Amino acid sequence: MHKVYADYAATSKHKPPEVWEAMEHYLKEIGTSPGRGGYSLGLEADRIIFSARQKITRLFNGDKQNNVFFSLNVTHALNSVLKGFLKKGDHVVTSSMEHNAVARPLKALEDSGIIELTMVQCTKEGLLPQDEFEKAIRPDTRMIVITHASNVTGTIMPVKEVGEIAASKGIFYVVDCAQTAGVLPIDSKEIKADVLAFTGHKGLLGPQGTGGCYLSERAVQEIFTTVHGGTGSKSDLLTHPDFMPDKFESGTPNTMGIAGLNAALDWILRRGVHDIRAHEEKLTRLFLKGLQELSDKVIIYGPQDAAQQTSTVSINMEGYDAGEVSFILDRIYGIMTRSGLHCAPCAHQTIESFPEGTLRFSFGIFSTAEEVEYILDSLGDILAQK
Ligand SMILES: Cc1ncc(COP(=O)(O)O)c(C=O)c1O
C-alpha cells in the first residue's frame, strides 16, 4: 500500500536527513547547556543557537539576530507577546480566520477584562475585507494580530497592506507565520510587523518543540517578560535581564531541537523559499484542478486559486462525513489527512463548515505530483463506490 503524507499544515513529517543528523550530533558529541559555562563544549551549544538565530534573521530579511527569541512553539511565542504587551483598556483587532493559538489567548484576555476585542469577519473564501478591517480600528486600538495564512483554507492574508495601515496609525502589529515560514517569502521590512511569530516544525522543516519570534526594536522595548528565570547572564541580580535575547529566553532551551532547526534552515536557505513556494504552488494548482474535475459532489473551500493560497486545501464531499473519508483514506489508501475543526473554530464558522469541519489536505516540499494524482484517484474511487 502507498503511504502518502498530506498533513504538512499540521507538521512536516518528512525532513531533510541533515535535521536528525544534527540532532544526533548534538546529543552524542555536545550535550551541554548553552550560555551557562565557559568550557569549550558549552560554547559549541552556544554556537548552534547563535547560528540558528542568524538564519532566522536572514530568512526574514532582518538586521538584528539578537531580536530573535526561541520558544517551545508558536503558541508559546504568541502567548509571551500578547500577554507581555497588552494592558488594561487596550483594544485589539484580529480576523475571523485565526488559529486558537491567537484566538484563545485574546479571548482569555478579553474574558478577564483586560482587553476589548474586535474579530473582523472574513469572506466565505477566508479573504480579509481590507475596508472592514480598517473601519474596525479605533483610537484606542493598540494591537493588530493576523495570521499570514489560514491553516484551514490556506488563504494568504494581505499582511503587507495591513502592515501599512498599522504603521500609519502607530499600532503594534503581530503576524502569525506558523503556516508560512519556510513556505512563502517573508520580508520583515516589507511587512513592517513588530512581531513575526514562527513555529519550527511545519514549513521550517525542523523538529517539534521549536519556535519563536523575530521582533522589531519597538517590540524589544515594549513587550514585558512574562516568564522569569535563569538566563546564565546577570546571575547576581534577582531582576530579570532586559536585553535580548535573554529577556524572553528563561531556562535551558531545547538545544537539540534548535540544532535540528538550524540544519533545516540551512537546507531551506540553500534550496530557496521561492523554489519551495513554486513547487508547492504547482502541486496545489494540480490538486485544485483535479478536485474541480472530479465531481460536483466535491465542495472546495477557500480561494480555489493556487496563487492566493498555500498548499492547504479543505474540502467536503456531499453525503460523506469528513472524518469518515479521512479514515477511509488512511486505512484503505494509506493517505494521511486531517479532518475536523483544525483548532480554528472561527475559521470554520467563516467558511460555513462549522461544527462538522472539513477534510484538509496539505502538501510540502517533499510531496510529489504522483502523490497528488494518487489522492485524486483515491477520492474518485470513494465517490464511485457510493
Ligand atoms: C496558523 C497557526 N497558528 C498557530 C499554530 C500553532 O502551532 P504550534 O502548535 O506549533 O504552536 C498553528 C498550528 O497548526 C497554525 O496553523
Ligand as a Chemical Component Dictionary entry (heavy atoms), coordinates in Angstrom:
data_LIG
# 
_chem_comp.id                   LIG 
_chem_comp.type                 NON-POLYMER 
_chem_comp.pdbx_formal_charge   0 
_chem_comp.three_letter_code    LIG 
# 
loop_
_chem_comp_atom.comp_id 
_chem_comp_atom.atom_id 
_chem_comp_atom.alt_atom_id 
_chem_comp_atom.type_symbol 
_chem_comp_atom.charge 
_chem_comp_atom.model_Cartn_x 
_chem_comp_atom.model_Cartn_y 
_chem_comp_atom.model_Cartn_z 
_chem_comp_atom.pdbx_ordinal 
LIG C1 C1 C 0 -1.912 29.464 11.835 1  
LIG C2 C2 C 0 -1.406 28.683 13.007 2  
LIG N1 N1 N 0 -1.064 29.321 14.123 3  
LIG C3 C3 C 0 -0.595 28.663 15.195 4  
LIG C4 C4 C 0 -0.437 27.295 15.184 5  
LIG C5 C5 C 0 0.097  26.608 16.411 6  
LIG O1 O1 O 0 1.317  25.968 16.147 7  
LIG P1 P1 P 0 2.089  25.204 17.303 8  
LIG O2 O2 O 0 1.203  24.063 17.704 9  
LIG O3 O3 O 0 3.360  24.750 16.682 10 
LIG O4 O4 O 0 2.281  26.152 18.420 11 
LIG C6 C6 C 0 -0.793 26.574 14.053 12 
LIG C7 C7 C 0 -0.683 25.091 14.026 13 
LIG O5 O5 O 0 -1.449 24.410 13.405 14 
LIG C8 C8 C 0 -1.275 27.288 12.924 15 
LIG O6 O6 O 0 -1.605 26.656 11.807 16 
# 
loop_
_chem_comp_bond.comp_id 
_chem_comp_bond.atom_id_1 
_chem_comp_bond.atom_id_2 
_chem_comp_bond.value_order 
_chem_comp_bond.pdbx_ordinal 
LIG C1 C2 SING 1  
LIG C2 N1 SING 2  
LIG C2 C8 DOUB 3  
LIG N1 C3 DOUB 4  
LIG C3 C4 SING 5  
LIG C4 C5 SING 6  
LIG C4 C6 DOUB 7  
LIG C5 O1 SING 8  
LIG O1 P1 SING 9  
LIG P1 O2 DOUB 10 
LIG P1 O3 SING 11 
LIG P1 O4 SING 12 
LIG C6 C7 SING 13 
LIG C6 C8 SING 14 
LIG C7 O5 DOUB 15 
LIG C8 O6 SING 16 
# 
